[in-house]
Amino acid sequence: MGISIGAGLGSLGALLRWHFTLAALSAGAAVATVVWGWGIAQYPLLIPPAVTVGGAKGLETVLWAMTGGMAGGTILLVPSLAYLFYLFKGKRPALPGERP
């Protein structure tokens, strides 16, 4: 936990000094240490042997609501992503003084 806090504070300090690469690296280190800490805290049984797939799944209504939410989000986000690719990855006209 101390390493994660140190990395997070280091990331904030790097941002204040406008060192963006160092900030990104230390933010990544903070996230990685949190994930590793969670895994270590669960040792030796990440998933207890008594847990079955049927016992761990959510209610049927919740699963259908999640499916509907994911479908609705996909319908909204995929065209937006396609439009962003069109705008930023498409051919742009040559600027004055630039070769086409």
Backbone as XML, in Angstrom:
<?xml version="1.0"?>
<chain id="A" units="angstrom">
  <residue number="1" name="MET">
    <atom name="N" x="0.828" y="-1.188" z="0.000"/>
    <atom name="CA" x="0.000" y="0.000" z="0.000"/>
    <atom name="C" x="0.868" y="1.246" z="0.000"/>
  </residue>
  <residue number="2" name="GLY">
    <atom name="N" x="1.962" y="1.198" z="0.724"/>
    <atom name="CA" x="2.848" y="2.350" z="0.779"/>
    <atom name="C" x="3.480" y="2.661" z="-0.568"/>
  </residue>
  <residue number="3" name="ILE">
    <atom name="N" x="3.806" y="1.602" z="-1.333"/>
    <atom name="CA" x="4.402" y="1.815" z="-2.655"/>
    <atom name="C" x="3.392" y="2.491" z="-3.574"/>
  </residue>
  <residue number="4" name="SER">
    <atom name="N" x="2.135" y="2.072" z="-3.491"/>
    <atom name="CA" x="1.094" y="2.667" z="-4.317"/>
    <atom name="C" x="0.884" y="4.138" z="-3.978"/>
  </residue>
  <residue number="5" name="ILE">
    <atom name="N" x="0.863" y="4.445" z="-2.701"/>
    <atom name="CA" x="0.695" y="5.838" z="-2.277"/>
    <atom name="C" x="1.891" y="6.672" z="-2.748"/>
  </residue>
  <residue number="6" name="GLY">
    <atom name="N" x="3.083" y="6.133" z="-2.604"/>
    <atom name="CA" x="4.273" y="6.841" z="-3.060"/>
    <atom name="C" x="4.269" y="7.089" z="-4.561"/>
  </residue>
  <residue number="7" name="ALA">
    <atom name="N" x="3.845" y="6.075" z="-5.318"/>
    <atom name="CA" x="3.783" y="6.237" z="-6.771"/>
    <atom name="C" x="2.718" y="7.259" z="-7.157"/>
  </residue>
  <residue number="8" name="GLY">
    <atom name="N" x="1.586" y="7.250" z="-6.461"/>
    <atom name="CA" x="0.542" y="8.235" z="-6.750"/>
    <atom name="C" x="0.988" y="9.646" z="-6.440"/>
  </residue>
  <residue number="9" name="LEU">
    <atom name="N" x="1.651" y="9.826" z="-5.307"/>
    <atom name="CA" x="2.165" y="11.155" z="-4.962"/>
    <atom name="C" x="3.272" y="11.578" z="-5.925"/>
  </residue>
  <residue number="10" name="GLY">
    <atom name="N" x="4.092" y="10.623" z="-6.349"/>
    <atom name="CA" x="5.118" y="10.920" z="-7.345"/>
    <atom name="C" x="4.512" y="11.361" z="-8.663"/>
  </residue>
  <residue number="11" name="SER">
    <atom name="N" x="3.406" y="10.730" z="-9.038"/>
    <atom name="CA" x="2.712" y="11.114" z="-10.262"/>
    <atom name="C" x="2.170" y="12.534" z="-10.153"/>
  </residue>
  <residue number="12" name="LEU">
    <atom name="N" x="1.571" y="12.860" z="-9.015"/>
    <atom name="CA" x="1.070" y="14.223" z="-8.827"/>
    <atom name="C" x="2.202" y="15.242" z="-8.842"/>
  </residue>
  <residue number="13" name="GLY">
    <atom name="N" x="3.316" y="14.912" z="-8.191"/>
    <atom name="CA" x="4.466" y="15.811" z="-8.200"/>
    <atom name="C" x="5.026" y="16.020" z="-9.598"/>
  </residue>
  <residue number="14" name="ALA">
    <atom name="N" x="5.078" y="14.943" z="-10.377"/>
    <atom name="CA" x="5.570" y="15.064" z="-11.753"/>
    <atom name="C" x="4.629" y="15.922" z="-12.595"/>
  </residue>
  <residue number="15" name="LEU">
    <atom name="N" x="3.341" y="15.808" z="-12.368"/>
    <atom name="CA" x="2.394" y="16.657" z="-13.097"/>
    <atom name="C" x="2.591" y="18.124" z="-12.744"/>
  </residue>
  <residue number="16" name="LEU">
    <atom name="N" x="2.834" y="18.407" z="-11.478"/>
    <atom name="CA" x="3.040" y="19.794" z="-11.072"/>
    <atom name="C" x="4.295" y="20.381" z="-11.708"/>
  </residue>
  <residue number="17" name="ARG">
    <atom name="N" x="5.289" y="19.521" z="-12.007"/>
    <atom name="CA" x="6.523" y="19.980" z="-12.635"/>
    <atom name="C" x="6.480" y="19.836" z="-14.159"/>
  </residue>
  <residue number="18" name="TRP">
    <atom name="N" x="5.332" y="19.460" z="-14.712"/>
    <atom name="CA" x="5.124" y="19.307" z="-16.159"/>
    <atom name="C" x="6.000" y="18.205" z="-16.760"/>
  </residue>
  <residue number="19" name="HIS">
    <atom name="N" x="6.254" y="17.136" z="-16.010"/>
    <atom name="CA" x="6.990" y="15.975" z="-16.500"/>
    <atom name="C" x="5.958" y="14.873" z="-16.790"/>
  </residue>
  <residue number="20" name="PHE">
    <atom name="N" x="5.348" y="14.949" z="-17.950"/>
    <atom name="CA" x="4.191" y="14.103" z="-18.245"/>
    <atom name="C" x="4.557" y="12.632" z="-18.427"/>
  </residue>
  <residue number="21" name="THR">
    <atom name="N" x="5.706" y="12.353" z="-19.000"/>
    <atom name="CA" x="6.104" y="10.951" z="-19.168"/>
    <atom name="C" x="6.318" y="10.287" z="-17.811"/>
  </residue>
  <residue number="22" name="LEU">
    <atom name="N" x="7.011" y="10.983" z="-16.934"/>
    <atom name="CA" x="7.232" y="10.448" z="-15.595"/>
    <atom name="C" x="5.905" y="10.300" z="-14.836"/>
  </residue>
  <residue number="23" name="ALA">
    <atom name="N" x="4.992" y="11.249" z="-15.030"/>
    <atom name="CA" x="3.681" y="11.164" z="-14.375"/>
    <atom name="C" x="2.912" y="9.942" z="-14.853"/>
  </residue>
  <residue number="24" name="ALA">
    <atom name="N" x="2.954" y="9.685" z="-16.155"/>
    <atom name="CA" x="2.248" y="8.521" z="-16.692"/>
    <atom name="C" x="2.861" y="7.223" z="-16.186"/>
  </residue>
  <residue number="25" name="LEU">
    <atom name="N" x="4.174" y="7.167" z="-16.134"/>
    <atom name="CA" x="4.838" y="5.953" z="-15.643"/>
    <atom name="C" x="4.532" y="5.703" z="-14.174"/>
  </residue>
  <residue number="26" name="SER">
    <atom name="N" x="4.580" y="6.744" z="-13.371"/>
    <atom name="CA" x="4.308" y="6.536" z="-11.950"/>
    <atom name="C" x="2.822" y="6.265" z="-11.694"/>
  </residue>
  <residue number="27" name="ALA">
    <atom name="N" x="1.935" y="6.822" z="-12.505"/>
    <atom name="CA" x="0.518" y="6.485" z="-12.367"/>
    <atom name="C" x="0.286" y="5.013" z="-12.717"/>
  </residue>
  <residue number="28" name="GLY">
    <atom name="N" x="0.961" y="4.533" z="-13.744"/>
    <atom name="CA" x="0.881" y="3.118" z="-14.089"/>
    <atom name="C" x="1.416" y="2.234" z="-12.978"/>
  </residue>
  <residue number="29" name="ALA">
    <atom name="N" x="2.497" y="2.680" z="-12.359"/>
    <atom name="CA" x="3.057" y="1.919" z="-11.234"/>
    <atom name="C" x="2.084" y="1.892" z="-10.062"/>
  </residue>
  <residue number="30" name="ALA">
    <atom name="N" x="1.390" y="2.997" z="-9.813"/>
    <atom name="CA" x="0.412" y="3.035" z="-8.726"/>
    <atom name="C" x="-0.718" y="2.040" z="-8.983"/>
  </residue>
  <residue number="31" name="VAL">
    <atom name="N" x="-1.212" y="2.010" z="-10.210"/>
    <atom name="CA" x="-2.295" y="1.073" z="-10.546"/>
    <atom name="C" x="-1.801" y="-0.367" z="-10.445"/>
  </residue>
  <residue number="32" name="ALA">
    <atom name="N" x="-0.606" y="-0.627" z="-10.951"/>
    <atom name="CA" x="-0.062" y="-1.993" z="-10.907"/>
    <atom name="C" x="0.120" y="-2.470" z="-9.473"/>
  </residue>
  <residue number="33" name="THR">
    <atom name="N" x="0.579" y="-1.602" z="-8.585"/>
    <atom name="CA" x="0.769" y="-2.024" z="-7.197"/>
    <atom name="C" x="-0.555" y="-2.276" z="-6.492"/>
  </residue>
  <residue number="34" name="VAL">
    <atom name="N" x="-1.593" y="-1.534" z="-6.859"/>
    <atom name="CA" x="-2.917" y="-1.801" z="-6.279"/>
    <atom name="C" x="-3.419" y="-3.172" z="-6.729"/>
  </residue>
  <residue number="35" name="VAL">
    <atom name="N" x="-3.266" y="-3.474" z="-8.010"/>
    <atom name="CA" x="-3.718" y="-4.773" z="-8.527"/>
    <atom name="C" x="-2.913" y="-5.914" z="-7.901"/>
  </residue>
  <residue number="36" name="TRP">
    <atom name="N" x="-1.599" y="-5.752" z="-7.805"/>
    <atom name="CA" x="-0.768" y="-6.775" z="-7.178"/>
    <atom name="C" x="-1.126" y="-6.931" z="-5.707"/>
  </residue>
  <residue number="37" name="GLY">
    <atom name="N" x="-1.372" y="-5.832" z="-5.033"/>
    <atom name="CA" x="-1.756" y="-5.903" z="-3.619"/>
    <atom name="C" x="-3.060" y="-6.650" z="-3.424"/>
  </residue>
  <residue number="38" name="TRP">
    <atom name="N" x="-4.014" y="-6.433" z="-4.339"/>
    <atom name="CA" x="-5.282" y="-7.158" z="-4.238"/>
    <atom name="C" x="-5.051" y="-8.654" z="-4.425"/>
  </residue>
  <residue number="39" name="GLY">
    <atom name="N" x="-4.229" y="-9.010" z="-5.404"/>
    <atom name="CA" x="-3.940" y="-10.424" z="-5.630"/>
    <atom name="C" x="-3.234" y="-11.064" z="-4.451"/>
  </residue>
  <residue number="40" name="ILE">
    <atom name="N" x="-2.297" y="-10.341" z="-3.860"/>
    <atom name="CA" x="-1.572" y="-10.866" z="-2.692"/>
    <atom name="C" x="-2.509" y="-11.015" z="-1.499"/>
  </residue>
  <residue number="41" name="ALA">
    <atom name="N" x="-3.446" y="-10.080" z="-1.350"/>
    <atom name="CA" x="-4.392" y="-10.159" z="-0.229"/>
    <atom name="C" x="-5.320" y="-11.368" z="-0.368"/>
  </residue>
  <residue number="42" name="GLN">
    <atom name="N" x="-5.579" y="-11.807" z="-1.593"/>
    <atom name="CA" x="-6.465" y="-12.943" z="-1.815"/>
    <atom name="C" x="-5.755" y="-14.285" z="-1.677"/>
  </residue>
  <residue number="43" name="TYR">
    <atom name="N" x="-4.433" y="-14.294" z="-1.641"/>
    <atom name="CA" x="-3.664" y="-15.537" z="-1.582"/>
    <atom name="C" x="-4.009" y="-16.325" z="-0.329"/>
  </residue>
  <residue number="44" name="PRO">
    <atom name="N" x="-4.128" y="-17.618" z="-0.374"/>
    <atom name="CA" x="-3.878" y="-18.566" z="-1.441"/>
    <atom name="C" x="-5.117" y="-18.905" z="-2.266"/>
  </residue>
  <residue number="45" name="LEU">
    <atom name="N" x="-6.281" y="-18.403" z="-1.892"/>
    <atom name="CA" x="-7.497" y="-18.772" z="-2.613"/>
    <atom name="C" x="-8.102" y="-17.547" z="-3.291"/>
  </residue>
  <residue number="46" name="LEU">
    <atom name="N" x="-7.722" y="-17.337" z="-4.548"/>
    <atom name="CA" x="-8.298" y="-16.227" z="-5.295"/>
    <atom name="C" x="-9.792" y="-16.471" z="-5.516"/>
  </residue>
  <residue number="47" name="ILE">
    <atom name="N" x="-10.130" y="-17.690" z="-5.884"/>
    <atom name="CA" x="-11.530" y="-18.108" z="-6.000"/>
    <atom name="C" x="-11.686" y="-19.337" z="-5.122"/>
  </residue>
  <residue number="48" name="PRO">
    <atom name="N" x="-12.465" y="-19.232" z="-4.060"/>
    <atom name="CA" x="-12.629" y="-20.390" z="-3.166"/>
    <atom name="C" x="-13.188" y="-21.588" z="-3.923"/>
  </residue>
  <residue number="49" name="PRO">
    <atom name="N" x="-12.763" y="-22.792" z="-3.586"/>
    <atom name="CA" x="-13.199" y="-23.980" z="-4.329"/>
    <atom name="C" x="-14.691" y="-24.266" z="-4.199"/>
  </residue>
  <residue number="50" name="ALA">
    <atom name="N" x="-15.353" y="-23.745" z="-3.178"/>
    <atom name="CA" x="-16.777" y="-24.018" z="-3.007"/>
    <atom name="C" x="-17.651" y="-23.158" z="-3.915"/>
  </residue>
  <residue number="51" name="VAL">
    <atom name="N" x="-17.085" y="-22.175" z="-4.600"/>
    <atom name="CA" x="-17.866" y="-21.292" z="-5.462"/>
    <atom name="C" x="-18.057" y="-21.953" z="-6.822"/>
  </residue>
  <residue number="52" name="THR">
    <atom name="N" x="-19.320" y="-22.062" z="-7.235"/>
    <atom name="CA" x="-19.632" y="-22.619" z="-8.551"/>
    <atom name="C" x="-20.075" y="-21.493" z="-9.475"/>
  </residue>
  <residue number="53" name="VAL">
    <atom name="N" x="-20.095" y="-21.767" z="-10.769"/>
    <atom name="CA" x="-20.530" y="-20.756" z="-11.737"/>
    <atom name="C" x="-21.997" y="-20.409" z="-11.498"/>
  </residue>
  <residue number="54" name="GLY">
    <atom name="N" x="-22.811" y="-21.409" z="-11.256"/>
    <atom name="CA" x="-24.232" y="-21.160" z="-11.004"/>
    <atom name="C" x="-24.476" y="-20.358" z="-9.737"/>
  </residue>
  <residue number="55" name="GLY">
    <atom name="N" x="-23.666" y="-20.591" z="-8.716"/>
    <atom name="CA" x="-23.835" y="-19.862" z="-7.469"/>
    <atom name="C" x="-23.296" y="-18.444" z="-7.525"/>
  </residue>
  <residue number="56" name="ALA">
    <atom name="N" x="-22.360" y="-18.175" z="-8.436"/>
    <atom name="CA" x="-21.732" y="-16.860" z="-8.507"/>
    <atom name="C" x="-22.433" y="-15.911" z="-9.466"/>
  </residue>
  <residue number="57" name="LYS">
    <atom name="N" x="-23.260" y="-16.444" z="-10.355"/>
    <atom name="CA" x="-23.896" y="-15.564" z="-11.346"/>
    <atom name="C" x="-24.974" y="-14.708" z="-10.698"/>
  </residue>
  <residue number="58" name="GLY">
    <atom name="N" x="-25.282" y="-13.611" z="-11.360"/>
    <atom name="CA" x="-26.298" y="-12.701" z="-10.846"/>
    <atom name="C" x="-27.697" y="-13.186" z="-11.181"/>
  </residue>
  <residue number="59" name="LEU">
    <atom name="N" x="-28.684" y="-12.425" z="-10.729"/>
    <atom name="CA" x="-30.067" y="-12.755" z="-11.046"/>
    <atom name="C" x="-30.318" y="-12.609" z="-12.537"/>
  </residue>
  <residue number="60" name="GLU">
    <atom name="N" x="-31.271" y="-13.374" z="-13.034"/>
    <atom name="CA" x="-31.587" y="-13.364" z="-14.464"/>
    <atom name="C" x="-32.001" y="-11.972" z="-14.937"/>
  </residue>
  <residue number="61" name="THR">
    <atom name="N" x="-32.775" y="-11.262" z="-14.134"/>
    <atom name="CA" x="-33.209" y="-9.918" z="-14.527"/>
    <atom name="C" x="-32.032" y="-8.948" z="-14.606"/>
  </residue>
  <residue number="62" name="VAL">
    <atom name="N" x="-31.082" y="-9.103" z="-13.704"/>
    <atom name="CA" x="-29.904" y="-8.236" z="-13.716"/>
    <atom name="C" x="-29.053" y="-8.524" z="-14.953"/>
  </residue>
  <residue number="63" name="LEU">
    <atom name="N" x="-28.890" y="-9.791" z="-15.294"/>
    <atom name="CA" x="-28.104" y="-10.147" z="-16.464"/>
    <atom name="C" x="-28.735" y="-9.600" z="-17.738"/>
  </residue>
  <residue number="64" name="TRP">
    <atom name="N" x="-30.077" y="-9.665" z="-17.853"/>
    <atom name="CA" x="-30.751" y="-9.117" z="-19.028"/>
    <atom name="C" x="-30.663" y="-7.598" z="-19.067"/>
  </residue>
  <residue number="65" name="ALA">
    <atom name="N" x="-30.739" y="-6.955" z="-17.910"/>
    <atom name="CA" x="-30.586" y="-5.495" z="-17.870"/>
    <atom name="C" x="-29.177" y="-5.091" z="-18.297"/>
  </residue>
  <residue number="66" name="MET">
    <atom name="N" x="-28.177" y="-5.831" z="-17.856"/>
    <atom name="CA" x="-26.802" y="-5.550" z="-18.270"/>
    <atom name="C" x="-26.630" y="-5.751" z="-19.771"/>
  </residue>
  <residue number="67" name="THR">
    <atom name="N" x="-27.224" y="-6.795" z="-20.310"/>
    <atom name="CA" x="-27.144" y="-7.055" z="-21.746"/>
    <atom name="C" x="-27.782" y="-5.911" z="-22.530"/>
  </residue>
  <residue number="68" name="GLY">
    <atom name="N" x="-28.946" y="-5.460" z="-22.064"/>
    <atom name="CA" x="-29.611" y="-4.332" z="-22.736"/>
    <atom name="C" x="-28.800" y="-3.050" z="-22.637"/>
  </residue>
  <residue number="69" name="GLY">
    <atom name="N" x="-28.209" y="-2.809" z="-21.488"/>
    <atom name="CA" x="-27.366" y="-1.622" z="-21.322"/>
    <atom name="C" x="-26.140" y="-1.663" z="-22.215"/>
  </residue>
  <residue number="70" name="MET">
    <atom name="N" x="-25.526" y="-2.826" z="-22.315"/>
    <atom name="CA" x="-24.360" y="-2.965" z="-23.194"/>
    <atom name="C" x="-24.742" y="-2.769" z="-24.655"/>
  </residue>
  <residue number="71" name="ALA">
    <atom name="N" x="-25.888" y="-3.316" z="-25.059"/>
    <atom name="CA" x="-26.340" y="-3.146" z="-26.441"/>
    <atom name="C" x="-26.643" y="-1.675" z="-26.728"/>
  </residue>
  <residue number="72" name="GLY">
    <atom name="N" x="-27.320" y="-1.007" z="-25.796"/>
    <atom name="CA" x="-27.619" y="0.414" z="-25.990"/>
    <atom name="C" x="-26.353" y="1.255" z="-26.056"/>
  </residue>
  <residue number="73" name="GLY">
    <atom name="N" x="-25.398" y="0.969" z="-25.196"/>
    <atom name="CA" x="-24.134" y="1.694" z="-25.225"/>
    <atom name="C" x="-23.369" y="1.462" z="-26.517"/>
  </residue>
  <residue number="74" name="THR">
    <atom name="N" x="-23.419" y="0.235" z="-27.010"/>
    <atom name="CA" x="-22.745" y="-0.077" z="-28.270"/>
    <atom name="C" x="-23.370" y="0.684" z="-29.421"/>
  </residue>
  <residue number="75" name="ILE">
    <atom name="N" x="-24.694" y="0.760" z="-29.426"/>
    <atom name="CA" x="-25.394" y="1.489" z="-30.496"/>
    <atom name="C" x="-25.009" y="2.968" z="-30.483"/>
  </residue>
  <residue number="76" name="LEU">
    <atom name="N" x="-24.773" y="3.532" z="-29.307"/>
    <atom name="CA" x="-24.366" y="4.929" z="-29.218"/>
    <atom name="C" x="-22.883" y="5.145" z="-29.510"/>
  </residue>
  <residue number="77" name="LEU">
    <atom name="N" x="-22.025" y="4.250" z="-29.030"/>
    <atom name="CA" x="-20.591" y="4.490" z="-29.091"/>
    <atom name="C" x="-19.928" y="4.102" z="-30.406"/>
  </residue>
  <residue number="78" name="VAL">
    <atom name="N" x="-20.391" y="3.059" z="-31.060"/>
    <atom name="CA" x="-19.730" y="2.615" z="-32.293"/>
    <atom name="C" x="-19.819" y="3.671" z="-33.390"/>
  </residue>
  <residue number="79" name="PRO">
    <atom name="N" x="-20.973" y="4.280" z="-33.657"/>
    <atom name="CA" x="-20.985" y="5.342" z="-34.672"/>
    <atom name="C" x="-20.107" y="6.539" z="-34.275"/>
  </residue>
  <residue number="80" name="SER">
    <atom name="N" x="-20.053" y="6.869" z="-32.993"/>
    <atom name="CA" x="-19.209" y="7.969" z="-32.550"/>
    <atom name="C" x="-17.745" y="7.649" z="-32.794"/>
  </residue>
  <residue number="81" name="LEU">
    <atom name="N" x="-17.341" y="6.435" z="-32.503"/>
    <atom name="CA" x="-15.963" y="6.028" z="-32.732"/>
    <atom name="C" x="-15.629" y="6.037" z="-34.219"/>
  </residue>
  <residue number="82" name="ALA">
    <atom name="N" x="-16.561" y="5.544" z="-35.034"/>
    <atom name="CA" x="-16.343" y="5.559" z="-36.481"/>
    <atom name="C" x="-16.203" y="6.993" z="-36.992"/>
  </residue>
  <residue number="83" name="TYR">
    <atom name="N" x="-17.004" y="7.909" z="-36.487"/>
    <atom name="CA" x="-16.921" y="9.306" z="-36.898"/>
    <atom name="C" x="-15.589" y="9.924" z="-36.477"/>
  </residue>
  <residue number="84" name="LEU">
    <atom name="N" x="-15.109" y="9.590" z="-35.284"/>
    <atom name="CA" x="-13.811" y="10.091" z="-34.842"/>
    <atom name="C" x="-12.686" y="9.578" z="-35.732"/>
  </residue>
  <residue number="85" name="PHE">
    <atom name="N" x="-12.733" y="8.301" z="-36.108"/>
    <atom name="CA" x="-11.729" y="7.773" z="-37.023"/>
    <atom name="C" x="-11.798" y="8.485" z="-38.370"/>
  </residue>
  <residue number="86" name="TYR">
    <atom name="N" x="-12.997" y="8.748" z="-38.834"/>
    <atom name="CA" x="-13.166" y="9.460" z="-40.102"/>
    <atom name="C" x="-12.553" y="10.858" z="-40.013"/>
  </residue>
  <residue number="87" name="LEU">
    <atom name="N" x="-12.797" y="11.550" z="-38.916"/>
    <atom name="CA" x="-12.292" y="12.909" z="-38.771"/>
    <atom name="C" x="-10.773" y="12.967" z="-38.632"/>
  </residue>
  <residue number="88" name="PHE">
    <atom name="N" x="-10.199" y="12.084" z="-37.823"/>
    <atom name="CA" x="-8.791" y="12.216" z="-37.493"/>
    <atom name="C" x="-7.858" y="11.323" z="-38.299"/>
  </residue>
  <residue number="89" name="LYS">
    <atom name="N" x="-8.360" y="10.296" z="-38.935"/>
    <atom name="CA" x="-7.503" y="9.412" z="-39.717"/>
    <atom name="C" x="-7.754" y="9.525" z="-41.206"/>
  </residue>
  <residue number="90" name="GLY">
    <atom name="N" x="-8.711" y="10.321" z="-41.583"/>
    <atom name="CA" x="-9.012" y="10.490" z="-43.004"/>
    <atom name="C" x="-7.973" y="11.355" z="-43.686"/>
  </residue>
  <residue number="91" name="LYS">
    <atom name="N" x="-8.068" y="11.442" z="-45.012"/>
    <atom name="CA" x="-7.142" y="12.276" z="-45.761"/>
    <atom name="C" x="-7.461" y="13.739" z="-45.493"/>
  </residue>
  <residue number="92" name="ARG">
    <atom name="N" x="-6.431" y="14.505" z="-45.309"/>
    <atom name="CA" x="-6.624" y="15.929" z="-45.093"/>
    <atom name="C" x="-6.047" y="16.668" z="-46.283"/>
  </residue>
  <residue number="93" name="PRO">
    <atom name="N" x="-6.586" y="17.830" z="-46.585"/>
    <atom name="CA" x="-6.031" y="18.588" z="-47.707"/>
    <atom name="C" x="-4.633" y="19.094" z="-47.370"/>
  </residue>
  <residue number="94" name="ALA">
    <atom name="N" x="-3.817" y="19.207" z="-48.393"/>
    <atom name="CA" x="-2.451" y="19.679" z="-48.192"/>
    <atom name="C" x="-2.466" y="21.151" z="-47.793"/>
  </residue>
  <residue number="95" name="LEU">
    <atom name="N" x="-1.605" y="21.492" z="-46.866"/>
    <atom name="CA" x="-1.474" y="22.873" z="-46.434"/>
    <atom name="C" x="-0.641" y="23.642" z="-47.440"/>
  </residue>
  <residue number="96" name="PRO">
    <atom name="N" x="-0.771" y="24.963" z="-47.482"/>
    <atom name="CA" x="0.041" y="25.742" z="-48.416"/>
    <atom name="C" x="1.534" y="25.522" z="-48.147"/>
  </residue>
  <residue number="97" name="GLY">
    <atom name="N" x="2.308" y="25.289" z="-49.213"/>
    <atom name="CA" x="3.740" y="25.043" z="-49.079"/>
    <atom name="C" x="4.080" y="23.606" z="-48.768"/>
  </residue>
  <residue number="98" name="GLU">
    <atom name="N" x="3.083" y="22.739" z="-48.690"/>
    <atom name="CA" x="3.294" y="21.323" z="-48.376"/>
    <atom name="C" x="3.111" y="20.494" z="-49.635"/>
  </residue>
  <residue number="99" name="ARG">
    <atom name="N" x="3.900" y="19.449" z="-49.759"/>
    <atom name="CA" x="3.690" y="18.550" z="-50.897"/>
    <atom name="C" x="2.461" y="17.692" z="-50.653"/>
  </residue>
  <residue number="100" name="PRO">
    <atom name="N" x="1.695" y="17.433" z="-51.713"/>
    <atom name="CA" x="0.495" y="16.586" z="-51.517"/>
    <atom name="C" x="0.829" y="15.147" z="-51.252"/>
  </residue>
</chain>
